[in-house]
Amino acid sequence: MAGKKEADGAAKKMLRVTQVASAAGRFADQRRTLIGLGLNKLHRSRSLEDSAAVRGMINKVRHLVRVE
């Protein structure tokens, strides 16, 4: 069916993102992007759903995070 969300036990791919560099001295939009990812302190990690929006946010701060 068109528009049907993934259900029925279908596992969504997850990305593990860890902040490895400080946001101090960075542009405000980069700091806000880290907060949007749930990262605002060094060595904090989050498991995020692999989506185009999340990948775009990671790309914006790729020099500050590590993706596993």
PDB file with SEQRES, HELIX, SHEET and CRYST1 records, atoms N, CA, C and O in Angstrom:
SEQRES   1 A   68  MET ALA GLY LYS LYS GLU ALA ASP GLY ALA ALA LYS LYS          
SEQRES   2 A   68  MET LEU ARG VAL THR GLN VAL ALA SER ALA ALA GLY ARG          
SEQRES   3 A   68  PHE ALA ASP GLN ARG ARG THR LEU ILE GLY LEU GLY LEU          
SEQRES   4 A   68  ASN LYS LEU HIS ARG SER ARG SER LEU GLU ASP SER ALA          
SEQRES   5 A   68  ALA VAL ARG GLY MET ILE ASN LYS VAL ARG HIS LEU VAL          
SEQRES   6 A   68  ARG VAL GLU                                                  
HELIX    1 AA1 ALA A   28  GLY A   36  1                                   9    
HELIX    2 AA2 ALA A   52  LYS A   60  1                                   9    
SHEET    1 AA1 3 SER A  45  GLU A  49  0                                        
SHEET    2 AA1 3 MET A  14  GLN A  19 -1                                        
SHEET    3 AA1 3 VAL A  65  VAL A  67 -1                                        
CRYST1    1.000    1.000    1.000  90.00  90.00  90.00 P 1           1          
ATOM      1  N   MET A   1       0.830  -1.176   0.000  1.00  0.00           N  
ATOM      2  CA  MET A   1       0.000   0.000   0.000  1.00  0.00           C  
ATOM      3  C   MET A   1       0.876   1.241   0.000  1.00  0.00           C  
ATOM      4  O   MET A   1       1.871   1.311   0.721  1.00  0.00           O  
ATOM      5  N   ALA A   2       0.510   2.197  -0.794  1.00  0.00           N  
ATOM      6  CA  ALA A   2       1.273   3.443  -0.859  1.00  0.00           C  
ATOM      7  C   ALA A   2       1.032   4.260   0.404  1.00  0.00           C  
ATOM      8  O   ALA A   2      -0.104   4.401   0.859  1.00  0.00           O  
ATOM      9  N   GLY A   3       2.117   4.800   0.967  1.00  0.00           N  
ATOM     10  CA  GLY A   3       2.011   5.646   2.142  1.00  0.00           C  
ATOM     11  C   GLY A   3       1.952   4.898   3.457  1.00  0.00           C  
ATOM     12  O   GLY A   3       1.872   5.516   4.518  1.00  0.00           O  
ATOM     13  N   LYS A   4       1.990   3.586   3.405  1.00  0.00           N  
ATOM     14  CA  LYS A   4       1.934   2.806   4.636  1.00  0.00           C  
ATOM     15  C   LYS A   4       3.280   2.866   5.342  1.00  0.00           C  
ATOM     16  O   LYS A   4       4.323   2.643   4.728  1.00  0.00           O  
ATOM     17  N   LYS A   5       3.250   3.165   6.625  1.00  0.00           N  
ATOM     18  CA  LYS A   5       4.483   3.231   7.393  1.00  0.00           C  
ATOM     19  C   LYS A   5       5.010   1.828   7.640  1.00  0.00           C  
ATOM     20  O   LYS A   5       4.265   0.848   7.619  1.00  0.00           O  
ATOM     21  N   GLU A   6       6.341   1.757   7.878  1.00  0.00           N  
ATOM     22  CA  GLU A   6       6.931   0.459   8.179  1.00  0.00           C  
ATOM     23  C   GLU A   6       6.388  -0.027   9.520  1.00  0.00           C  
ATOM     24  O   GLU A   6       6.498   0.655  10.539  1.00  0.00           O  
ATOM     25  N   ALA A   7       5.826  -1.169   9.495  1.00  0.00           N  
ATOM     26  CA  ALA A   7       5.269  -1.762  10.700  1.00  0.00           C  
ATOM     27  C   ALA A   7       5.516  -3.251  10.626  1.00  0.00           C  
ATOM     28  O   ALA A   7       6.449  -3.700   9.960  1.00  0.00           O  
ATOM     29  N   ASP A   8       4.718  -3.991  11.279  1.00  0.00           N  
ATOM     30  CA  ASP A   8       4.780  -5.442  11.219  1.00  0.00           C  
ATOM     31  C   ASP A   8       6.159  -5.961  11.621  1.00  0.00           C  
ATOM     32  O   ASP A   8       6.632  -6.953  11.066  1.00  0.00           O  
ATOM     33  N   GLY A   9       6.813  -5.290  12.593  1.00  0.00           N  
ATOM     34  CA  GLY A   9       8.088  -5.780  13.098  1.00  0.00           C  
ATOM     35  C   GLY A   9       9.285  -5.474  12.229  1.00  0.00           C  
ATOM     36  O   GLY A   9      10.372  -5.986  12.497  1.00  0.00           O  
ATOM     37  N   ALA A  10       9.132  -4.656  11.194  1.00  0.00           N  
ATOM     38  CA  ALA A  10      10.262  -4.313  10.333  1.00  0.00           C  
ATOM     39  C   ALA A  10      11.224  -3.422  11.110  1.00  0.00           C  
ATOM     40  O   ALA A  10      10.845  -2.346  11.573  1.00  0.00           O  
ATOM     41  N   ALA A  11      12.466  -3.869  11.250  1.00  0.00           N  
ATOM     42  CA  ALA A  11      13.453  -3.120  12.011  1.00  0.00           C  
ATOM     43  C   ALA A  11      13.999  -1.971  11.169  1.00  0.00           C  
ATOM     44  O   ALA A  11      14.329  -2.143   9.996  1.00  0.00           O  
ATOM     45  N   LYS A  12      14.088  -0.795  11.792  1.00  0.00           N  
ATOM     46  CA  LYS A  12      14.645   0.360  11.097  1.00  0.00           C  
ATOM     47  C   LYS A  12      16.126   0.434  11.400  1.00  0.00           C  
ATOM     48  O   LYS A  12      16.563   0.127  12.509  1.00  0.00           O  
ATOM     49  N   LYS A  13      16.889   0.843  10.408  1.00  0.00           N  
ATOM     50  CA  LYS A  13      18.331   0.942  10.585  1.00  0.00           C  
ATOM     51  C   LYS A  13      18.646   2.120  11.500  1.00  0.00           C  
ATOM     52  O   LYS A  13      18.057   3.194  11.375  1.00  0.00           O  
ATOM     53  N   MET A  14      19.579   1.904  12.415  1.00  0.00           N  
ATOM     54  CA  MET A  14      19.958   2.927  13.376  1.00  0.00           C  
ATOM     55  C   MET A  14      21.423   3.310  13.188  1.00  0.00           C  
ATOM     56  O   MET A  14      22.243   2.490  12.775  1.00  0.00           O  
ATOM     57  N   LEU A  15      21.735   4.557  13.494  1.00  0.00           N  
ATOM     58  CA  LEU A  15      23.096   5.061  13.455  1.00  0.00           C  
ATOM     59  C   LEU A  15      23.501   5.437  14.870  1.00  0.00           C  
ATOM     60  O   LEU A  15      22.714   6.045  15.596  1.00  0.00           O  
ATOM     61  N   ARG A  16      24.709   5.086  15.271  1.00  0.00           N  
ATOM     62  CA  ARG A  16      25.248   5.480  16.576  1.00  0.00           C  
ATOM     63  C   ARG A  16      26.149   6.682  16.336  1.00  0.00           C  
ATOM     64  O   ARG A  16      27.162   6.576  15.644  1.00  0.00           O  
ATOM     65  N   VAL A  17      25.781   7.827  16.906  1.00  0.00           N  
ATOM     66  CA  VAL A  17      26.515   9.072  16.692  1.00  0.00           C  
ATOM     67  C   VAL A  17      27.093   9.522  18.022  1.00  0.00           C  
ATOM     68  O   VAL A  17      26.375   9.599  19.019  1.00  0.00           O  
ATOM     69  N   THR A  18      28.399   9.822  18.044  1.00  0.00           N  
ATOM     70  CA  THR A  18      29.090  10.263  19.247  1.00  0.00           C  
ATOM     71  C   THR A  18      29.786  11.585  18.969  1.00  0.00           C  
ATOM     72  O   THR A  18      30.455  11.735  17.946  1.00  0.00           O  
ATOM     73  N   GLN A  19      29.632  12.546  19.877  1.00  0.00           N  
ATOM     74  CA  GLN A  19      30.314  13.828  19.728  1.00  0.00           C  
ATOM     75  C   GLN A  19      31.753  13.666  20.187  1.00  0.00           C  
ATOM     76  O   GLN A  19      32.004  13.210  21.303  1.00  0.00           O  
ATOM     77  N   VAL A  20      32.703  14.038  19.328  1.00  0.00           N  
ATOM     78  CA  VAL A  20      34.123  13.859  19.639  1.00  0.00           C  
ATOM     79  C   VAL A  20      34.884  15.177  19.684  1.00  0.00           C  
ATOM     80  O   VAL A  20      36.063  15.189  20.038  1.00  0.00           O  
ATOM     81  N   ALA A  21      34.239  16.290  19.334  1.00  0.00           N  
ATOM     82  CA  ALA A  21      34.895  17.597  19.372  1.00  0.00           C  
ATOM     83  C   ALA A  21      33.923  18.605  19.966  1.00  0.00           C  
ATOM     84  O   ALA A  21      32.706  18.447  19.869  1.00  0.00           O  
ATOM     85  N   SER A  22      34.473  19.638  20.578  1.00  0.00           N  
ATOM     86  CA  SER A  22      33.679  20.654  21.245  1.00  0.00           C  
ATOM     87  C   SER A  22      32.963  21.562  20.252  1.00  0.00           C  
ATOM     88  O   SER A  22      33.434  21.794  19.139  1.00  0.00           O  
ATOM     89  N   ALA A  23      31.808  22.069  20.686  1.00  0.00           N  
ATOM     90  CA  ALA A  23      31.059  23.022  19.877  1.00  0.00           C  
ATOM     91  C   ALA A  23      31.492  24.457  20.178  1.00  0.00           C  
ATOM     92  O   ALA A  23      31.013  25.394  19.539  1.00  0.00           O  
ATOM     93  N   ALA A  24      32.384  24.633  21.137  1.00  0.00           N  
ATOM     94  CA  ALA A  24      32.843  25.978  21.493  1.00  0.00           C  
ATOM     95  C   ALA A  24      33.551  26.616  20.305  1.00  0.00           C  
ATOM     96  O   ALA A  24      34.402  25.992  19.671  1.00  0.00           O  
ATOM     97  N   GLY A  25      33.202  27.837  20.014  1.00  0.00           N  
ATOM     98  CA  GLY A  25      33.823  28.561  18.919  1.00  0.00           C  
ATOM     99  C   GLY A  25      33.275  28.220  17.545  1.00  0.00           C  
ATOM    100  O   GLY A  25      33.782  28.717  16.539  1.00  0.00           O  
ATOM    101  N   ARG A  26      32.257  27.388  17.485  1.00  0.00           N  
ATOM    102  CA  ARG A  26      31.651  27.005  16.199  1.00  0.00           C  
ATOM    103  C   ARG A  26      30.502  27.947  15.875  1.00  0.00           C  
ATOM    104  O   ARG A  26      30.020  28.673  16.745  1.00  0.00           O  
ATOM    105  N   PHE A  27      30.074  27.932  14.644  1.00  0.00           N  
ATOM    106  CA  PHE A  27      28.931  28.737  14.252  1.00  0.00           C  
ATOM    107  C   PHE A  27      27.685  28.285  15.013  1.00  0.00           C  
ATOM    108  O   PHE A  27      27.557  27.117  15.378  1.00  0.00           O  
ATOM    109  N   ALA A  28      26.779  29.220  15.243  1.00  0.00           N  
ATOM    110  CA  ALA A  28      25.566  28.932  16.017  1.00  0.00           C  
ATOM    111  C   ALA A  28      24.736  27.827  15.376  1.00  0.00           C  
ATOM    112  O   ALA A  28      24.144  27.017  16.088  1.00  0.00           O  
ATOM    113  N   ASP A  29      24.679  27.776  14.042  1.00  0.00           N  
ATOM    114  CA  ASP A  29      23.869  26.734  13.397  1.00  0.00           C  
ATOM    115  C   ASP A  29      24.457  25.350  13.644  1.00  0.00           C  
ATOM    116  O   ASP A  29      23.710  24.374  13.719  1.00  0.00           O  
ATOM    117  N   GLN A  30      25.773  25.243  13.773  1.00  0.00           N  
ATOM    118  CA  GLN A  30      26.397  23.953  14.081  1.00  0.00           C  
ATOM    119  C   GLN A  30      26.086  23.546  15.517  1.00  0.00           C  
ATOM    120  O   GLN A  30      25.833  22.371  15.784  1.00  0.00           O  
ATOM    121  N   ARG A  31      26.101  24.495  16.438  1.00  0.00           N  
ATOM    122  CA  ARG A  31      25.757  24.189  17.834  1.00  0.00           C  
ATOM    123  C   ARG A  31      24.309  23.732  17.928  1.00  0.00           C  
ATOM    124  O   ARG A  31      23.999  22.773  18.635  1.00  0.00           O  
ATOM    125  N   ARG A  32      23.414  24.426  17.206  1.00  0.00           N  
ATOM    126  CA  ARG A  32      21.998  24.040  17.221  1.00  0.00           C  
ATOM    127  C   ARG A  32      21.789  22.667  16.586  1.00  0.00           C  
ATOM    128  O   ARG A  32      20.917  21.913  17.018  1.00  0.00           O  
ATOM    129  N   THR A  33      22.577  22.338  15.570  1.00  0.00           N  
ATOM    130  CA  THR A  33      22.465  21.031  14.928  1.00  0.00           C  
ATOM    131  C   THR A  33      22.874  19.924  15.902  1.00  0.00           C  
ATOM    132  O   THR A  33      22.221  18.882  15.966  1.00  0.00           O  
ATOM    133  N   LEU A  34      23.949  20.147  16.657  1.00  0.00           N  
ATOM    134  CA  LEU A  34      24.359  19.164  17.670  1.00  0.00           C  
ATOM    135  C   LEU A  34      23.249  18.956  18.697  1.00  0.00           C  
ATOM    136  O   LEU A  34      22.953  17.822  19.074  1.00  0.00           O  
ATOM    137  N   ILE A  35      22.646  20.035  19.143  1.00  0.00           N  
ATOM    138  CA  ILE A  35      21.553  19.921  20.109  1.00  0.00           C  
ATOM    139  C   ILE A  35      20.385  19.163  19.489  1.00  0.00           C  
ATOM    140  O   ILE A  35      19.750  18.349  20.158  1.00  0.00           O  
ATOM    141  N   GLY A  36      20.100  19.424  18.223  1.00  0.00           N  
ATOM    142  CA  GLY A  36      19.035  18.710  17.520  1.00  0.00           C  
ATOM    143  C   GLY A  36      19.296  17.217  17.422  1.00  0.00           C  
ATOM    144  O   GLY A  36      18.364  16.413  17.409  1.00  0.00           O  
ATOM    145  N   LEU A  37      20.571  16.855  17.353  1.00  0.00           N  
ATOM    146  CA  LEU A  37      20.947  15.436  17.331  1.00  0.00           C  
ATOM    147  C   LEU A  37      20.975  14.828  18.729  1.00  0.00           C  
ATOM    148  O   LEU A  37      21.156  13.619  18.878  1.00  0.00           O  
ATOM    149  N   GLY A  38      20.796  15.657  19.750  1.00  0.00           N  
ATOM    150  CA  GLY A  38      20.843  15.169  21.125  1.00  0.00           C  
ATOM    151  C   GLY A  38      22.252  15.132  21.682  1.00  0.00           C  
ATOM    152  O   GLY A  38      22.516  14.458  22.677  1.00  0.00           O  
ATOM    153  N   LEU A  39      23.161  15.859  21.038  1.00  0.00           N  
ATOM    154  CA  LEU A  39      24.553  15.888  21.458  1.00  0.00           C  
ATOM    155  C   LEU A  39      24.911  17.325  21.830  1.00  0.00           C  
ATOM    156  O   LEU A  39      24.788  18.225  20.998  1.00  0.00           O  
ATOM    157  N   ASN A  40      25.347  17.548  23.057  1.00  0.00           N  
ATOM    158  CA  ASN A  40      25.791  18.887  23.413  1.00  0.00           C  
ATOM    159  C   ASN A  40      26.956  18.845  24.404  1.00  0.00           C  
ATOM    160  O   ASN A  40      27.375  19.880  24.922  1.00  0.00           O  
ATOM    161  N   LYS A  41      27.469  17.659  24.660  1.00  0.00           N  
ATOM    162  CA  LYS A  41      28.647  17.510  25.508  1.00  0.00           C  
ATOM    163  C   LYS A  41      29.546  16.453  24.888  1.00  0.00           C  
ATOM    164  O   LYS A  41      29.071  15.534  24.221  1.00  0.00           O  
ATOM    165  N   LEU A  42      30.838  16.589  25.113  1.00  0.00           N  
ATOM    166  CA  LEU A  42      31.789  15.638  24.547  1.00  0.00           C  
ATOM    167  C   LEU A  42      31.497  14.210  25.001  1.00  0.00           C  
ATOM    168  O   LEU A  42      31.084  13.974  26.136  1.00  0.00           O  
ATOM    169  N   HIS A  43      31.718  13.278  24.100  1.00  0.00           N  
ATOM    170  CA  HIS A  43      31.606  11.833  24.336  1.00  0.00           C  
ATOM    171  C   HIS A  43      30.181  11.378  24.629  1.00  0.00           C  
ATOM    172  O   HIS A  43      29.973  10.253  25.085  1.00  0.00           O  
ATOM    173  N   ARG A  44      29.218  12.222  24.376  1.00  0.00           N  
ATOM    174  CA  ARG A  44      27.822  11.818  24.515  1.00  0.00           C  
ATOM    175  C   ARG A  44      27.427  11.108  23.227  1.00  0.00           C  
ATOM    176  O   ARG A  44      27.796  11.549  22.139  1.00  0.00           O  
ATOM    177  N   SER A  45      26.682  10.016  23.341  1.00  0.00           N  
ATOM    178  CA  SER A  45      26.275   9.217  22.183  1.00  0.00           C  
ATOM    179  C   SER A  45      24.766   9.110  22.112  1.00  0.00           C  
ATOM    180  O   SER A  45      24.071   9.168  23.127  1.00  0.00           O  
ATOM    181  N   ARG A  46      24.277   8.953  20.904  1.00  0.00           N  
ATOM    182  CA  ARG A  46      22.855   8.732  20.658  1.00  0.00           C  
ATOM    183  C   ARG A  46      22.692   7.731  19.537  1.00  0.00           C  
ATOM    184  O   ARG A  46      23.491   7.694  18.601  1.00  0.00           O  
ATOM    185  N   SER A  47      21.658   6.923  19.634  1.00  0.00           N  
ATOM    186  CA  SER A  47      21.262   6.049  18.535  1.00  0.00           C  
ATOM    187  C   SER A  47      20.111   6.731  17.830  1.00  0.00           C  
ATOM    188  O   SER A  47      19.060   6.977  18.423  1.00  0.00           O  
ATOM    189  N   LEU A  48      20.314   7.035  16.564  1.00  0.00           N  
ATOM    190  CA  LEU A  48      19.326   7.770  15.795  1.00  0.00           C  
ATOM    191  C   LEU A  48      18.888   6.957  14.589  1.00  0.00           C  
ATOM    192  O   LEU A  48      19.672   6.200  14.015  1.00  0.00           O  
ATOM    193  N   GLU A  49      17.641   7.122  14.215  1.00  0.00           N  
ATOM    194  CA  GLU A  49      17.101   6.433  13.043  1.00  0.00           C  
ATOM    195  C   GLU A  49      17.798   6.945  11.784  1.00  0.00           C  
ATOM    196  O   GLU A  49      18.003   8.149  11.624  1.00  0.00           O  
ATOM    197  N   ASP A  50      18.152   6.037  10.907  1.00  0.00           N  
ATOM    198  CA  ASP A  50      18.835   6.393   9.662  1.00  0.00           C  
ATOM    199  C   ASP A  50      17.817   6.969   8.687  1.00  0.00           C  
ATOM    200  O   ASP A  50      17.051   6.232   8.065  1.00  0.00           O  
ATOM    201  N   SER A  51      17.816   8.301   8.561  1.00  0.00           N  
ATOM    202  CA  SER A  51      16.904   8.972   7.631  1.00  0.00           C  
ATOM    203  C   SER A  51      17.670  10.068   6.909  1.00  0.00           C  
ATOM    204  O   SER A  51      18.781  10.425   7.301  1.00  0.00           O  
ATOM    205  N   ALA A  52      17.082  10.586   5.876  1.00  0.00           N  
ATOM    206  CA  ALA A  52      17.727  11.644   5.096  1.00  0.00           C  
ATOM    207  C   ALA A  52      17.953  12.887   5.959  1.00  0.00           C  
ATOM    208  O   ALA A  52      18.986  13.544   5.832  1.00  0.00           O  
ATOM    209  N   ALA A  53      17.009  13.214   6.826  1.00  0.00           N  
ATOM    210  CA  ALA A  53      17.143  14.395   7.678  1.00  0.00           C  
ATOM    211  C   ALA A  53      18.300  14.234   8.657  1.00  0.00           C  
ATOM    212  O   ALA A  53      19.097  15.155   8.838  1.00  0.00           O  
ATOM    213  N   VAL A  54      18.391  13.070   9.283  1.00  0.00           N  
ATOM    214  CA  VAL A  54      19.472  12.823  10.240  1.00  0.00           C  
ATOM    215  C   VAL A  54      20.814  12.808   9.521  1.00  0.00           C  
ATOM    216  O   VAL A  54      21.791  13.357  10.030  1.00  0.00           O  
ATOM    217  N   ARG A  55      20.875  12.195   8.355  1.00  0.00           N  
ATOM    218  CA  ARG A  55      22.137  12.169   7.608  1.00  0.00           C  
ATOM    219  C   ARG A  55      22.569  13.583   7.204  1.00  0.00           C  
ATOM    220  O   ARG A  55      23.762  13.886   7.201  1.00  0.00           O  
ATOM    221  N   GLY A  56      21.619  14.438   6.868  1.00  0.00           N  
ATOM    222  CA  GLY A  56      21.946  15.820   6.538  1.00  0.00           C  
ATOM    223  C   GLY A  56      22.496  16.571   7.734  1.00  0.00           C  
ATOM    224  O   GLY A  56      23.438  17.352   7.604  1.00  0.00           O  
ATOM    225  N   MET A  57      21.907  16.335   8.902  1.00  0.00           N  
ATOM    226  CA  MET A  57      22.403  16.972  10.122  1.00  0.00           C  
ATOM    227  C   MET A  57      23.806  16.481  10.459  1.00  0.00           C  
ATOM    228  O   MET A  57      24.668  17.273  10.839  1.00  0.00           O  
ATOM    229  N   ILE A  58      24.036  15.182  10.321  1.00  0.00           N  
ATOM    230  CA  ILE A  58      25.360  14.620  10.590  1.00  0.00           C  
ATOM    231  C   ILE A  58      26.374  15.198   9.617  1.00  0.00           C  
ATOM    232  O   ILE A  58      27.497  15.516  10.007  1.00  0.00           O  
ATOM    233  N   ASN A  59      25.991  15.335   8.363  1.00  0.00           N  
ATOM    234  CA  ASN A  59      26.904  15.882   7.362  1.00  0.00           C  
ATOM    235  C   ASN A  59      27.319  17.311   7.712  1.00  0.00           C  
ATOM    236  O   ASN A  59      28.455  17.711   7.456  1.00  0.00           O  
ATOM    237  N   LYS A  60      26.409  18.068   8.288  1.00  0.00           N  
ATOM    238  CA  LYS A  60      26.689  19.457   8.639  1.00  0.00           C  
ATOM    239  C   LYS A  60      27.731  19.567   9.749  1.00  0.00           C  
ATOM    240  O   LYS A  60      28.496  20.531   9.788  1.00  0.00           O  
ATOM    241  N   VAL A  61      27.764  18.584  10.654  1.00  0.00           N  
ATOM    242  CA  VAL A  61      28.712  18.626  11.785  1.00  0.00           C  
ATOM    243  C   VAL A  61      29.643  17.412  11.760  1.00  0.00           C  
ATOM    244  O   VAL A  61      30.084  16.937  12.807  1.00  0.00           O  
ATOM    245  N   ARG A  62      29.933  16.921  10.570  1.00  0.00           N  
ATOM    246  CA  ARG A  62      30.728  15.689  10.440  1.00  0.00           C  
ATOM    247  C   ARG A  62      32.122  15.801  11.056  1.00  0.00           C  
ATOM    248  O   ARG A  62      32.723  14.793  11.427  1.00  0.00           O  
ATOM    249  N   HIS A  63      32.633  17.027  11.165  1.00  0.00           N  
ATOM    250  CA  HIS A  63      33.953  17.229  11.759  1.00  0.00           C  
ATOM    251  C   HIS A  63      33.900  17.209  13.291  1.00  0.00           C  
ATOM    252  O   HIS A  63      34.945  17.252  13.941  1.00  0.00           O  
ATOM    253  N   LEU A  64      32.696  17.144  13.873  1.00  0.00           N  
ATOM    254  CA  LEU A  64      32.536  17.152  15.323  1.00  0.00           C  
ATOM    255  C   LEU A  64      32.030  15.824  15.874  1.00  0.00           C  
ATOM    256  O   LEU A  64      32.013  15.628  17.090  1.00  0.00           O  
ATOM    257  N   VAL A  65      31.619  14.911  14.998  1.00  0.00           N  
ATOM    258  CA  VAL A  65      31.018  13.661  15.449  1.00  0.00           C  
ATOM    259  C   VAL A  65      31.681  12.451  14.794  1.00  0.00           C  
ATOM    260  O   VAL A  65      32.375  12.565  13.784  1.00  0.00           O  
ATOM    261  N   ARG A  66      31.442  11.288  15.405  1.00  0.00           N  
ATOM    262  CA  ARG A  66      31.870  10.012  14.850  1.00  0.00           C  
ATOM    263  C   ARG A  66      30.606   9.157  14.691  1.00  0.00           C  
ATOM    264  O   ARG A  66      29.785   9.079  15.604  1.00  0.00           O  
ATOM    265  N   VAL A  67      30.461   8.525  13.537  1.00  0.00           N  
ATOM    266  CA  VAL A  67      29.285   7.699  13.248  1.00  0.00           C  
ATOM    267  C   VAL A  67      29.727   6.244  13.187  1.00  0.00           C  
ATOM    268  O   VAL A  67      30.708   5.905  12.526  1.00  0.00           O  
ATOM    269  N   GLU A  68      28.990   5.392  13.886  1.00  0.00           N  
ATOM    270  CA  GLU A  68      29.290   3.954  13.912  1.00  0.00           C  
ATOM    271  C   GLU A  68      28.135   3.180  13.318  1.00  0.00           C  
ATOM    272  O   GLU A  68      28.186   1.952  13.246  1.00  0.00           O  
TER     273      GLU A  68                                                      
END                                                                             
